Structures are given as C-alpha cells and as structure tokens.
Amino acid sequence: MRPKRHETTGSGDLFRARLDQIINMKHELVQLAGTIDWAWIDSEIAPLYSEKGRPGIETRFVIGLFLLKHIFGLSDDGVCERWICDPYFQYFTGEEFFQHVFPHERSDLSHWRKRLGGKLELLLAESVRVAHEVGALRTKDLARVNVDTTVQPKNVTFPTDAKLLHAAIKGLNRMAKTHGVRLRQSYLRVAKRAAMMAGRYSHAKQFNRHHRRLRFLRTRLGRLIRDIRRKIKDQKELKAAFALPLSRAEQIRSQRQRQRGWKLYSFHAPEVECIGKGKASAPYEFGVKASIVSTNARAPGGQFVLHAKTLPGNPYDGHTLRTIIEDTQHLIGREIERAYVDKGYRGHDAPNPPRVFISGQKRGVFGAIKRQLKRRSAIEPLIGHMKSEGHLGRCYLKGRAGDAINAVLSAVGHNLRRVLAWLRNLLRLILAALVATLAIQTVLKPAS
C-alpha cells in the first residue's frame, strides 16, 4: 500500500527540538533537499505499490537514504548509524523533529532496491535537473558528450583454482547442512589445509606440489558431489534445491586455467566476468563492464554524468554505442550533437556516424571539434572519482540487478556531490561579496 504523505506541522514541541531551529538553514544539504522534487519522485514510484496491505515507508525517507549513502560513500549500516547523530541527514530525509532512534530496519533498504529496479534512472534524471536548476549545469553543456566504458569490480577475491575448489566444497557443505542432508564426509578440514598449501607452493614456484594439492581438492570435490547426488536421488524437492549449486561445483571441478570459453569465477556470484583492460597494475578485473556518459565541456559545476549502464556479457564497445546514445537522449530530453569516444569504439554502429569522433582521428577534425576532442580524456578522472569517492570501485550488491543498481546510484551520487560543492562555493562567494561591501562602507563612512 502507498505510504502516507509526510507533512510538517510547523509547530513546536515542549519535549523535542525542531530541526530547523538547531541547524544552519543555508547549509548545502538543506538547499539540496529544498531543490529536489520529492513529490514528482513519489508520483513516479506510486505504481510499484500494491493497493492492499499496510502503508509503506515514506518515499522521501528511503530515497533520501539512498542519495546520502552514495553522496558520502557510506554502507547501508553506515548511513543508518550516521542518520541517528546527524541532524542534517534527518532534515534531508524529511524529519521535522530530531530523532534519537532509527525508525525503521536497515534491511528495508535492500527491499526497496529490489522494488525500484529500473526506476532508479529517474533519480539520475532528477540529479541532472537539479544541477541545471541551481546553475551548475547549462543546457548547452548537454549537446556534446564523452562516452567510455570501465569495469565495476565485484566483491570477490582473485579467483585462483584452489580458492574456487575450496569455495565449492564449503558451499555444498553449507547447503547440505541447511537442508538436513547428512554427508559421508565433509572434507572441510583437509580442504582448507590443501587450499592454503596450494597458495604457498605456487608462491614458492613449486608447481609439482601445487598441482598435487589441486588434484587433491578436485578429488574431494568430486566425492562430495557424488555423495550428495546419491543422498537426494529420490527426493524431488532436494533435487531442485541442489540443482544450481551442483552445476556450479561441476563447472569449477572441470574447468582449467588455460581453457577457452566460458568459465566460472565465483561460486556465490556466477555473474562475475573476467575483463582484460591491458593495465600493467591490473591486467584482468573481475566484475561487469559499465558504460559512462559525461558532459564534454566543463560546466560551471564541473563534469556531470548523464547516463550510466552495466553491459553484461562483455560486449564490444562499438556495438553498444547506438543503444547508449539513444538512452542518453531519452534521459536528458534532447538530441546529442556530437559524441567523443576512444579507439575502443572503432567500427561503431551509432545512429549518426559523422557526429561521432574517435580519439586520434584526423579526418574532419578541425577548429572547435579539435578542441573538444582533446577533452575526451576528461571522462577518465570522472570515473576515478566515482570509484574512489563513490561505490563504483566495488559492488557489494547481489546479482546482475545489483550491478545495474550500483552503477546508476554511483552516477547519481557523483552528480549530487558536484551540486553540493557548487552550492558550498556559491555561498562562500556570496558571503565574501557581503563582507567586501560592508568593509567598503565602513571605510567610506566619514568620521564624526
């Protein structure tokens, strides 16, 4: 059922402190809260609610927590803990009086992320609108864009064979314990020892011993798989429950390091892909490819993200450009005049190829286009800020849906950080101008 609309009373309370009386109403978070169109967000999310049941949590409260989490790079637990002691956080989420206890469960954030799904792009569009309204982003800045891809790493360790085999053994034992399947032998103690020694032998370059430990782990995993299959062969419900874990364990047991084709890189997160970026520090990254579109010209408030999307399956960059440009145009509500990309987009299928310029291109590049093409690399530090200050550097959310949600919210967080910095600097300029004016008036005032 839709949540009740939260309305402030404007009246005082003898036992509670009003937030607008204990905070600075010119603070950038207060100004940002007044600029966001909460009513429009609530109306767009309304179709996601059922007509029955108890009223849900206020939309502004949960959406405000999402925005604060990605603006300040906090975890779900961290933003809930800071909300209790920060009156600006409470005002941003629509509270009228200072609260000493968090009013909801932290798990509500996880449920809301699943509920919103594809609707999160509305928050990205709203962040662009807010930047335009406060003057940090101009309409002409939307005409020319930079497009690039990066890797959004998943929260997994580097997938060595020994780690994967050990993880599969632990995962099957955990499933067996959950469903009450009594195993002939768990192999947990010997598998832990074998995985540890395999890593040590590999580091010491004693590869015969290393491969012997791997064979030991594969043998024990095979025994465990066969034991489970025997125990559940006449039980349909258990067969259905163990189908996916057993198929993953079979894949991990059969795959080899140098083999071609699809491989599994994580037992608990099968969507993880191995993406080679050609970097000396990290030749391979494990996660999902993400496409980022930013403004080409430096707006008054800095570089803003206009579109963010994950690209499962590690597609060729050039084959995604048409879809990315069309989605960006739909999101910002205007046509893109020029797009600047790197050499990974050669052979692209953009809707207007003459308006796409590739780094290092000579034909048709002169004057303003040449200057704008030099700014294509401005998207690189923007992606770096999204990874270091936001959550693009590591995704902790589950599944492909979690990857998509994390990429969009990281873009929203970056845009709102730029807006907050713009509002903060604007306030400083206004105060400096007022101080200078008062100083001039004091000097010009004649002595009595």
PLY file of the C-alpha trace (Angstrom):
ply
format ascii 1.0
element vertex 448
property float x
property float y
property float z
element edge 447
property int vertex1
property int vertex2
end_header
0.00 0.00 0.00
1.25 3.50 -0.78
2.88 5.33 2.16
1.11 8.23 3.76
2.35 11.64 2.62
4.54 13.18 5.30
3.51 16.73 6.16
5.33 19.01 8.59
3.18 20.77 11.18
5.33 23.85 11.66
4.50 23.85 15.37
6.85 23.42 18.31
7.07 20.65 20.86
7.97 21.07 24.52
9.96 17.82 24.68
11.56 17.71 21.21
13.80 20.09 19.25
12.74 21.23 15.80
15.47 20.60 13.23
15.07 23.99 11.54
15.93 25.63 14.89
19.17 23.72 15.52
20.73 23.55 12.04
22.05 26.13 9.58
19.28 26.57 7.02
21.84 27.84 4.48
23.79 24.56 4.60
24.23 22.91 1.18
22.36 19.74 2.21
19.38 21.85 3.31
19.40 23.72 -0.01
19.69 20.46 -1.95
16.74 18.98 -0.03
14.65 22.01 -1.00
15.61 21.72 -4.68
14.80 18.01 -5.22
11.25 17.41 -6.42
10.20 14.80 -3.87
6.55 14.93 -4.96
7.47 14.01 -8.56
9.63 11.10 -7.38
6.78 9.87 -5.18
4.30 10.02 -8.08
6.65 8.07 -10.36
7.21 5.34 -7.76
3.50 5.07 -6.85
2.71 2.33 -9.47
5.16 -0.01 -7.72
2.87 -0.26 -4.67
0.03 -2.69 -4.14
-3.44 -1.42 -3.29
-3.62 -3.69 -0.22
-1.59 -4.11 2.93
-0.24 -1.70 5.49
1.17 1.70 4.43
4.77 1.57 3.28
7.72 3.68 4.41
7.73 7.30 3.26
9.30 7.60 -0.18
11.42 10.61 0.77
12.89 8.76 3.74
14.21 5.77 1.78
15.18 7.67 -1.38
16.92 10.26 0.80
18.94 7.49 2.50
19.96 6.10 -0.91
21.15 9.53 -2.03
23.06 10.21 1.20
24.69 6.78 1.05
26.09 7.34 -2.44
26.93 11.02 -1.95
29.17 10.28 1.03
30.28 6.75 0.03
28.72 5.02 3.06
27.45 1.47 3.55
23.83 0.64 4.42
24.77 0.27 8.09
26.96 3.37 7.96
24.26 5.68 6.60
21.76 4.40 9.19
24.23 4.97 12.03
25.12 8.46 10.82
21.45 9.35 10.39
20.94 8.99 14.15
23.61 11.55 15.09
23.49 13.95 12.10
20.56 16.44 12.12
21.28 17.42 8.51
20.74 13.81 7.41
17.45 13.73 9.28
16.27 17.00 7.73
17.25 15.74 4.27
15.02 12.67 4.70
12.00 14.80 5.72
12.08 14.69 9.51
10.64 17.66 11.43
12.00 16.91 14.92
15.35 15.46 15.96
15.10 11.67 16.36
17.26 9.64 18.79
16.39 6.20 17.36
16.42 4.97 13.75
12.71 4.49 12.95
12.99 1.54 10.53
15.03 -1.60 9.83
18.26 -1.46 7.85
17.02 -4.34 5.68
14.31 -2.02 4.32
16.99 -0.50 2.07
17.59 -3.90 0.44
13.86 -4.46 -0.09
13.48 -1.01 -1.63
16.39 -1.54 -4.03
14.68 -4.68 -5.35
11.38 -2.83 -5.63
12.75 0.17 -7.53
14.82 -1.75 -10.09
14.76 0.14 -13.41
13.03 3.15 -11.83
16.38 4.28 -10.41
17.13 6.08 -13.68
14.55 8.61 -12.51
16.99 9.63 -9.79
19.73 10.15 -12.39
17.40 12.36 -14.45
16.44 14.28 -11.30
20.11 14.84 -10.40
20.71 16.36 -13.85
17.61 18.56 -13.45
18.73 19.75 -10.01
22.20 20.60 -11.35
20.57 22.63 -14.13
18.21 24.41 -11.72
20.95 25.58 -9.35
23.12 26.79 -12.26
25.85 24.14 -12.04
24.89 22.70 -15.46
23.84 24.65 -18.55
21.56 23.48 -21.35
24.31 23.88 -23.96
26.56 21.52 -21.94
24.23 18.62 -22.82
24.81 18.88 -26.57
28.30 17.29 -26.58
29.20 14.19 -24.57
32.07 11.85 -23.81
31.38 8.10 -23.81
33.62 5.47 -22.23
33.47 2.08 -20.53
35.05 0.86 -17.33
34.90 -2.21 -15.11
32.75 -2.26 -11.99
34.53 -4.90 -9.87
32.51 -7.34 -7.81
33.25 -8.05 -4.16
35.20 -11.26 -4.88
38.80 -12.25 -4.33
41.15 -13.11 -7.19
39.76 -16.46 -8.44
42.57 -18.98 -8.28
41.75 -22.66 -8.88
42.45 -23.58 -5.25
40.17 -20.81 -3.93
37.33 -21.82 -6.25
37.56 -25.52 -5.37
37.66 -24.71 -1.67
34.69 -22.33 -2.03
32.69 -25.03 -3.83
33.38 -27.55 -1.05
32.31 -25.04 1.61
29.23 -24.03 -0.37
28.00 -27.61 -0.83
28.55 -28.36 2.86
26.59 -25.25 3.79
23.71 -26.29 1.53
23.73 -29.83 2.91
23.58 -28.54 6.48
20.72 -26.17 5.60
18.60 -28.93 4.02
19.47 -31.64 6.53
21.45 -33.87 4.15
23.88 -35.99 6.17
27.15 -36.37 4.27
29.52 -39.31 4.44
32.43 -36.89 4.97
32.61 -33.08 4.78
36.34 -32.68 3.81
36.26 -29.15 5.29
39.38 -29.54 7.42
41.58 -31.21 4.80
40.29 -28.91 2.02
41.22 -25.80 4.00
44.72 -27.14 4.55
45.11 -28.13 0.87
43.95 -24.71 -0.40
46.36 -22.95 1.94
49.32 -25.12 0.88
48.45 -24.74 -2.81
48.83 -20.98 -2.47
52.15 -21.36 -0.65
53.57 -23.80 -3.20
52.51 -21.51 -6.06
54.22 -18.54 -4.43
57.40 -20.60 -3.96
57.17 -21.76 -7.61
57.00 -25.41 -6.52
54.43 -26.24 -9.18
54.53 -30.03 -8.92
53.45 -29.80 -5.30
50.95 -27.07 -6.23
49.28 -29.28 -8.87
49.23 -32.20 -6.43
47.19 -30.09 -3.98
44.82 -29.09 -6.80
44.27 -32.75 -7.73
43.58 -33.47 -4.06
40.92 -30.70 -3.96
39.31 -31.83 -7.24
39.11 -35.43 -5.99
37.44 -34.38 -2.72
35.00 -32.10 -4.52
34.07 -34.94 -6.89
33.46 -37.28 -3.94
31.26 -34.64 -2.29
29.20 -34.12 -5.46
28.62 -37.87 -5.92
27.73 -38.31 -2.24
25.09 -35.55 -2.42
23.63 -36.93 -5.66
23.23 -40.37 -4.04
21.52 -38.93 -0.95
18.97 -36.82 -2.89
18.28 -39.03 -5.93
14.73 -39.95 -4.81
13.70 -36.53 -3.44
12.37 -34.02 -5.98
12.42 -31.00 -3.68
16.06 -31.53 -2.72
16.99 -32.15 -6.34
15.52 -28.79 -7.29
17.28 -27.05 -4.38
20.69 -28.59 -5.17
20.48 -28.30 -8.98
22.18 -24.92 -9.27
24.91 -25.41 -6.61
25.82 -28.83 -8.02
26.06 -27.50 -11.58
28.37 -24.71 -10.39
30.52 -27.19 -8.48
30.76 -29.47 -11.57
31.83 -26.49 -13.67
34.52 -25.43 -11.16
35.80 -29.00 -10.92
36.03 -29.47 -14.69
37.43 -26.09 -15.79
41.16 -25.42 -16.21
43.16 -22.22 -16.05
44.17 -22.07 -19.74
40.96 -23.35 -21.30
38.99 -21.26 -23.81
35.34 -20.32 -23.47
33.10 -19.52 -20.54
34.43 -20.09 -17.02
33.04 -19.60 -13.55
34.98 -17.11 -11.42
32.94 -17.15 -8.21
30.80 -19.82 -6.57
28.42 -17.36 -4.88
28.37 -14.78 -7.73
28.24 -16.63 -11.08
27.57 -13.37 -12.97
31.20 -12.24 -12.47
33.14 -11.87 -15.73
36.86 -11.64 -16.42
37.56 -8.41 -18.32
41.04 -7.62 -19.65
41.84 -3.90 -19.58
45.51 -4.00 -20.58
46.67 -2.20 -17.43
50.10 -3.00 -16.02
48.81 -2.87 -12.43
45.65 -4.93 -13.07
45.69 -6.86 -16.38
42.37 -8.50 -15.51
39.44 -7.25 -13.46
36.53 -9.36 -12.26
33.09 -7.79 -12.35
30.94 -6.32 -15.11
31.56 -3.76 -17.83
29.82 -0.40 -17.28
29.23 2.42 -19.77
29.50 6.05 -18.57
28.38 9.16 -20.49
29.55 12.57 -19.28
29.46 16.16 -20.46
32.31 17.15 -22.79
32.54 20.84 -21.89
33.32 21.71 -18.30
30.08 23.01 -16.85
30.19 25.69 -14.11
29.83 22.95 -11.50
32.29 20.50 -13.11
31.81 17.27 -15.07
28.40 15.59 -14.71
27.30 12.04 -15.54
24.39 11.95 -17.99
23.95 8.18 -18.26
25.29 5.02 -16.59
24.52 1.43 -17.50
26.04 -2.01 -16.97
26.81 -4.16 -20.03
26.66 -7.87 -19.05
28.41 -10.30 -21.36
31.42 -8.02 -22.00
30.22 -6.79 -25.43
32.45 -4.90 -27.85
32.29 -1.17 -27.04
31.41 -0.13 -30.58
28.37 -2.42 -30.68
26.86 -0.67 -27.66
27.21 2.95 -28.79
23.86 3.19 -30.59
21.89 2.00 -27.57
23.87 4.19 -25.15
23.34 7.37 -27.19
19.63 6.69 -27.64
19.15 6.02 -23.92
21.08 9.18 -23.02
18.95 11.29 -25.36
15.80 9.88 -23.80
17.11 10.59 -20.30
18.19 14.22 -20.86
15.32 15.06 -23.23
17.35 16.45 -26.15
19.41 15.29 -29.13
23.16 14.82 -28.78
25.05 16.80 -31.41
28.49 15.21 -31.00
29.92 12.25 -29.13
33.62 11.78 -28.38
34.95 8.25 -27.76
38.26 6.38 -27.52
39.73 3.91 -30.01
37.81 1.02 -28.48
34.71 2.26 -30.35
36.14 1.82 -33.87
33.57 0.15 -36.10
30.68 1.50 -34.03
27.02 1.40 -35.05
25.98 4.88 -33.86
22.78 6.34 -35.38
24.70 9.33 -36.84
28.30 8.18 -37.54
29.61 11.58 -38.80
28.77 13.08 -35.40
30.96 10.54 -33.51
34.64 11.42 -33.23
37.26 8.85 -32.18
40.45 9.70 -30.32
43.33 10.10 -32.75
41.03 10.78 -35.70
42.33 13.31 -38.27
39.66 13.46 -40.97
37.01 16.09 -40.28
38.71 17.24 -37.05
39.45 20.98 -37.01
38.58 24.11 -35.08
36.12 23.64 -32.23
35.87 19.89 -32.86
39.62 19.51 -32.43
39.50 21.35 -29.10
36.53 19.32 -27.91
38.17 16.03 -28.92
41.09 16.90 -26.64
38.61 16.97 -23.76
37.56 13.36 -24.37
40.02 12.21 -21.72
38.21 14.36 -19.11
35.92 11.37 -18.51
38.83 9.35 -17.06
39.24 11.35 -13.80
35.42 11.45 -13.51
35.35 7.63 -13.48
38.19 7.70 -10.96
36.16 9.93 -8.63
33.15 7.63 -8.99
35.34 4.70 -7.93
37.28 6.36 -5.10
34.56 8.58 -3.60
31.52 6.50 -4.60
30.71 2.80 -4.85
31.70 2.15 -8.49
35.07 0.81 -7.29
33.46 -2.31 -5.74
29.92 -3.62 -5.95
28.59 -5.36 -2.84
25.05 -5.89 -4.17
23.79 -9.29 -5.31
23.34 -10.47 -8.91
23.13 -8.61 -12.21
20.33 -6.47 -10.84
22.64 -5.34 -8.03
25.34 -4.44 -10.56
22.91 -2.28 -12.55
21.56 -0.56 -9.42
25.04 0.19 -8.08
26.20 1.77 -11.36
23.20 4.12 -11.60
23.30 5.16 -7.94
27.06 5.80 -8.17
26.36 8.21 -11.04
23.61 9.93 -9.01
25.97 10.26 -6.04
28.67 11.85 -8.21
26.24 14.41 -9.66
24.91 15.39 -6.26
28.45 15.72 -4.87
29.13 18.22 -7.67
25.90 20.07 -6.83
26.80 20.24 -3.13
30.27 21.58 -3.95
28.67 24.17 -6.25
26.21 25.31 -3.56
29.01 25.44 -0.97
31.23 27.59 -3.18
28.30 29.79 -4.21
27.52 30.53 -0.56
31.16 31.40 0.08
31.19 33.83 -2.84
28.01 35.50 -1.63
29.38 35.86 1.91
32.70 37.19 0.60
30.86 39.77 -1.51
28.80 40.86 1.52
31.92 41.17 3.69
33.66 43.21 0.99
30.65 45.51 0.65
30.49 46.10 4.40
34.22 46.78 4.52
33.93 49.41 1.75
31.00 51.08 3.52
32.99 51.21 6.77
35.95 52.87 5.04
33.81 55.44 3.23
31.82 56.40 6.34
33.02 59.86 7.46
34.40 60.24 10.96
32.08 62.13 13.31
0 1
1 2
2 3
3 4
4 5
5 6
6 7
7 8
8 9
9 10
10 11
11 12
12 13
13 14
14 15
15 16
16 17
17 18
18 19
19 20
20 21
21 22
22 23
23 24
24 25
25 26
26 27
27 28
28 29
29 30
30 31
31 32
32 33
33 34
34 35
35 36
36 37
37 38
38 39
39 40
40 41
41 42
42 43
43 44
44 45
45 46
46 47
47 48
48 49
49 50
50 51
51 52
52 53
53 54
54 55
55 56
56 57
57 58
58 59
59 60
60 61
61 62
62 63
63 64
64 65
65 66
66 67
67 68
68 69
69 70
70 71
71 72
72 73
73 74
74 75
75 76
76 77
77 78
78 79
79 80
80 81
81 82
82 83
83 84
84 85
85 86
86 87
87 88
88 89
89 90
90 91
91 92
92 93
93 94
94 95
95 96
96 97
97 98
98 99
99 100
100 101
101 102
102 103
103 104
104 105
105 106
106 107
107 108
108 109
109 110
110 111
111 112
112 113
113 114
114 115
115 116
116 117
117 118
118 119
119 120
120 121
121 122
122 123
123 124
124 125
125 126
126 127
127 128
128 129
129 130
130 131
131 132
132 133
133 134
134 135
135 136
136 137
137 138
138 139
139 140
140 141
141 142
142 143
143 144
144 145
145 146
146 147
147 148
148 149
149 150
150 151
151 152
152 153
153 154
154 155
155 156
156 157
157 158
158 159
159 160
160 161
161 162
162 163
163 164
164 165
165 166
166 167
167 168
168 169
169 170
170 171
171 172
172 173
173 174
174 175
175 176
176 177
177 178
178 179
179 180
180 181
181 182
182 183
183 184
184 185
185 186
186 187
187 188
188 189
189 190
190 191
191 192
192 193
193 194
194 195
195 196
196 197
197 198
198 199
199 200
200 201
201 202
202 203
203 204
204 205
205 206
206 207
207 208
208 209
209 210
210 211
211 212
212 213
213 214
214 215
215 216
216 217
217 218
218 219
219 220
220 221
221 222
222 223
223 224
224 225
225 226
226 227
227 228
228 229
229 230
230 231
231 232
232 233
233 234
234 235
235 236
236 237
237 238
238 239
239 240
240 241
241 242
242 243
243 244
244 245
245 246
246 247
247 248
248 249
249 250
250 251
251 252
252 253
253 254
254 255
255 256
256 257
257 258
258 259
259 260
260 261
261 262
262 263
263 264
264 265
265 266
266 267
267 268
268 269
269 270
270 271
271 272
272 273
273 274
274 275
275 276
276 277
277 278
278 279
279 280
280 281
281 282
282 283
283 284
284 285
285 286
286 287
287 288
288 289
289 290
290 291
291 292
292 293
293 294
294 295
295 296
296 297
297 298
298 299
299 300
300 301
301 302
302 303
303 304
304 305
305 306
306 307
307 308
308 309
309 310
310 311
311 312
312 313
313 314
314 315
315 316
316 317
317 318
318 319
319 320
320 321
321 322
322 323
323 324
324 325
325 326
326 327
327 328
328 329
329 330
330 331
331 332
332 333
333 334
334 335
335 336
336 337
337 338
338 339
339 340
340 341
341 342
342 343
343 344
344 345
345 346
346 347
347 348
348 349
349 350
350 351
351 352
352 353
353 354
354 355
355 356
356 357
357 358
358 359
359 360
360 361
361 362
362 363
363 364
364 365
365 366
366 367
367 368
368 369
369 370
370 371
371 372
372 373
373 374
374 375
375 376
376 377
377 378
378 379
379 380
380 381
381 382
382 383
383 384
384 385
385 386
386 387
387 388
388 389
389 390
390 391
391 392
392 393
393 394
394 395
395 396
396 397
397 398
398 399
399 400
400 401
401 402
402 403
403 404
404 405
405 406
406 407
407 408
408 409
409 410
410 411
411 412
412 413
413 414
414 415
415 416
416 417
417 418
418 419
419 420
420 421
421 422
422 423
423 424
424 425
425 426
426 427
427 428
428 429
429 430
430 431
431 432
432 433
433 434
434 435
435 436
436 437
437 438
438 439
439 440
440 441
441 442
442 443
443 444
444 445
445 446
446 447
